[in-house]
Amino acid sequence: MSKKRPNNLIAPIVIAGITAGFFVSAYRFVFAKPKQADEPVKPAYSVDQSQEEGNKNS
């Protein structure tokens, strides 16, 4: 049996692709702008509601 010579082209391309993907992900993580919400988030149960319900039950 004869051993096949390894392909010296595929491995460096795969490694370069993985490395480029890693750098792109790191760049996006570091330089990403935080998303701003259009409206402020309102709590589902506020202090005003609890006071109103307490007054109704009394």
VMD Tcl script that draws the C-alpha trace (Angstrom):
set ca {
  {0.00 0.00 0.00}
  {1.15 3.47 -0.78}
  {0.39 6.41 1.47}
  {-1.38 9.34 -0.12}
  {0.27 12.71 0.18}
  {-1.85 15.00 2.42}
  {-3.59 17.91 0.77}
  {-1.75 21.04 1.90}
  {-4.40 23.41 0.59}
  {-7.59 22.54 2.49}
  {-6.31 22.73 6.08}
  {-4.93 26.30 5.90}
  {-8.15 27.52 4.24}
  {-10.28 25.94 6.98}
  {-8.06 27.40 9.71}
  {-8.14 30.85 8.06}
  {-11.93 30.72 7.80}
  {-12.36 29.79 11.45}
  {-9.91 32.51 12.51}
  {-11.66 35.15 10.39}
  {-15.02 34.13 11.85}
  {-13.62 34.44 15.36}
  {-12.24 37.92 14.67}
  {-15.52 39.10 13.11}
  {-17.49 37.84 16.12}
  {-15.08 39.52 18.53}
  {-15.27 42.80 16.58}
  {-19.07 42.76 16.65}
  {-19.06 42.01 20.38}
  {-16.64 44.82 21.22}
  {-17.98 47.52 18.91}
  {-21.70 46.70 18.90}
  {-24.00 49.59 19.75}
  {-26.55 48.78 22.45}
  {-30.10 48.60 21.13}
  {-32.34 51.37 22.43}
  {-35.93 50.52 23.24}
  {-38.55 52.78 21.66}
  {-40.62 53.01 24.84}
  {-39.49 52.56 28.42}
  {-40.45 49.22 29.89}
  {-43.32 49.52 32.36}
  {-43.33 47.08 35.26}
  {-46.22 44.62 35.28}
  {-47.06 45.36 38.93}
  {-46.21 48.80 40.26}
  {-46.42 50.31 43.75}
  {-49.42 52.43 42.71}
  {-51.41 49.35 41.74}
  {-50.65 47.60 45.01}
  {-51.78 50.65 47.02}
  {-55.01 50.90 45.01}
  {-55.80 47.22 45.50}
  {-55.03 47.51 49.20}
  {-57.50 50.38 49.52}
  {-60.22 48.45 47.67}
  {-59.93 45.42 49.96}
  {-59.97 47.52 53.18}
}
mol new
graphics top color blue
foreach p $ca { graphics top sphere $p radius 0.5 }
foreach p [lrange $ca 0 end-1] q [lrange $ca 1 end] { graphics top cylinder $p $q radius 0.2 }
display resetview
